Amino acid sequence: MKKFILHILILFVFNSCGIKKSMDHKPDLSGFEQIDTTRIKHSDSLYTLGNNQLYQNDLGVWEMYLEGNALERGVAHGSLGRELIHHQETAFMSKLEEMVPSEDYRGFLKTFVSWFNRKLYLYVSEEYKQEIYGVSRFGLEKYDDFAPAYIRMLYFHGAHDIGHALQDLMLVGCTSFAAWDEKTSDGELLIGRNFDFYAGDDFGEQKIAAFVAPKKGHRFMMYTWGGMIGALSGMNMQGITVTINAGKSRVPLVAKTPISLLAREILQYAGSIEEAIAIAKKREVFVSESIMIGSGDEKRTVLIEVSPGNFGVYEVENGDQLVCSNHFQSEAYSSDRNNKLTREESHTQYRYDRMQQLLEEEDKLNPLKAVEILRDRQGLDEHSIGMGNEKAINQLLAHHGIVFKPAERKVWVSSNPYQMGEFIHYDLNQVFSDYGQGIKSSSVSTKEFNIPASSFLQTQEYQDYEAFRVLESKVKGALNSAKSLDEDKARQLVKLNPDFWEAWYLAGRIYYENKHYKSALIHFKQARKREITTIPDLKQVEKMIRKSTRKI
């Protein structure tokens, strides 16, 4: 009887609030039947479809070239990269299953997601809906019970926004900077950023350097993954760069324009900073975000700060550098309560200050020095804060790092792992010239300008960190499910990452659950002595100190 009532309620929800209409929605598909979907496999690393192609270089990064109108680009993306799309869908849905192990709760979540996204299609442009539809024709059928492929792909483009708002996908703090004039070796604009989007290790395995020649708008590149048409980090042939940094958001009640699609629109259609600002003003968003816009030709960088109900633009006056973490800096947000709270309680101000320190230490920045800054693992004043601490510029978690020289249309993108692998160099003038001459059976990168992988990858410290991450995940899983844990795991955690507060905290939790309260107290106090990431984390450590003291 209870299940029957539940099904009736779900049916009511699906047929109310516009959900059924959104689930049935499709974009204009005129001409779709005439589009060639047949890809040619030349080898395990090269696929083509007409003039479009997908090639995997020797560092494991896929290089994708797309051209044509929206439907043509989407179909080419989907057909060429179907295995990459399947990999990302599986990784994302597996992460969801890990977070929500109960099948009943996942059923409720599916209903809630459908309700939350009921108006999403109204805020996505027809062009991008067509492109997403083309991609969706190659999605995995086994996930159609969650949502039809096209609707599901629309949902995925809002996952970045929802994750930042709800903090459920371990999306941690991105940090970016821009420097010019006296701060760079040639006086030209130089931009660097880490994109710390994390939805599980599998999700970050495959990366795509996408080079797009749309029928309308500017040619551009972006660093992305299979199935993602939104822009996270990118540059166009007008020398406009786009990167996004999440701000503190209220929990939204309905999805609107995904930030990645707003960033994509700027990348495709803006030829100047003023045009980028005008595009951003047109769109309604449902979370808060800083969008760093650089212009090589203007030698100028601004932060466009958007949120539901507010809009600001921040630019440095009489300076030669700009830093962005995850708080807003424009006058429009000077009295914003959420912005103030995130500066006080999270790690955004700490990373901002650390980036300022690193920039002050470097007299004349170049791409190599920019990469070294993005790889920095230390805390303020070179203090060791443990590997994986979210207060570090390099949290050893990033999906990618990227460096732009927009005046020269040059970009460097990281290869695995994190932003520690070799940075691959692309000259956009050369890239689009090469693709214009037909199918390329080799990389379009300029290898002689690549930046070497970090020497840290050859150290025992790196091996310890990788072992720590595996152990940390197992320990958290066991603690969440109230499973007993061998105290040897507590000793291993501390040994593998001794300067990280959370290693000591998790070790303390193991001792506490095993009723060894004196050992638990010692470890919680050791955690308290280290650089704890946020105020809520600090309060939790202090709570466990009090609880252990009472037990003794």
C-alpha angles and dihedrals in degrees: 000000000000091000090049091052090047091052091049090051092048090048089051092050092048091052095044136067092030095292096129090048092051093047091053095045122121129173125238105294099185109153094011094123091057095055116107111237098176114115123196118221109213094170140331088281103040130060128165138191112183106306092340119096147176122207131174114217125213092267091059097253116132117227112207127189119194132176141169135048125334098273092044092050092046094049092047091049092048097044097043096042102034094127091049090050091049090050093052094044091051092046092049096045092044089054088051091051090049091052093043107031095168113093090208092053091047088054090053090046091053089054092046093048090051090051094045092050095042093117099033094104090058091062099045116087119246090244094057093042088056092049092048090048090054090051092046093061086078099046123122113276093210090073094052089098088066091050135323112279097256094046090044091053089051088052092051090057089060094046093092090056096044092046092053091047096048099027090219099128097055090250102170134189122306118206127200139171141187128203134182145155111022092005097066131060094242099026092246126124116277123185130187134178145168117218107208101190109147126182098152134307093275091057092058097047098089125050133181128208097203121198112192131192102186122194087236125037134010128327111250147166129226136178109234147129137254113302096009114120095166120097122246098161123002151133133214132212090260088066094253115143127197129195128162132218121184122236130201109285137188113240102274122229098205136018119248130162111351110231092231090059092048088051090048091052090052091048093050100040111024119095095172141021092258090055089050091052091049091052092049091051091057096058130078112219130191101211136040119263142165112220112197110210120191127187118197094192093049092039087222139124131193138175115231104203113199133178138148104292099002140071133183141168122211126195131166115246117220093348139115103216140050127195127197128186121150106304130081123251106184125105090247090071099037092112098030108133096208091050092050091048094052091051091051101042108028135057097258097101091045092054091044090055092045091052089051089053093050093049091049090052091058117071100191117016124213130170093273093052090045090056091048089055092050089052095051112130100180131099130232114318090011091293113165107240100171132265115292096021110152089220090071123090086229106045092175088241107084122135086214148338121220138186126197134198095185098179087063095035089238127143138179120205127191125243125209139328101055108294091320098089125086115301110232119219124221127181104203094205090056094040096055091042090054094048090048089063095060138263116358117212092188138048119291090212122109099236097189089068096048117125113233124249117264116274086224088081089069095055133098087234090065091048089050091052093051090050090047092054092053093047093044091055092050093047094049090048092051093046092050091052094044093242118157117252132207110245089227086077089060090055091047093052092055094043094052097047109015098165095051115098093211093058089060093041094052090046088053090051091054092052091045093052089049088053093244091133099168091057089044091054092050091053095045090052090050089052089051091056092058132075102282114202105228141006092251089053090050091051090051092052091049090048090055090048089056093045093049092047091053091049091053 
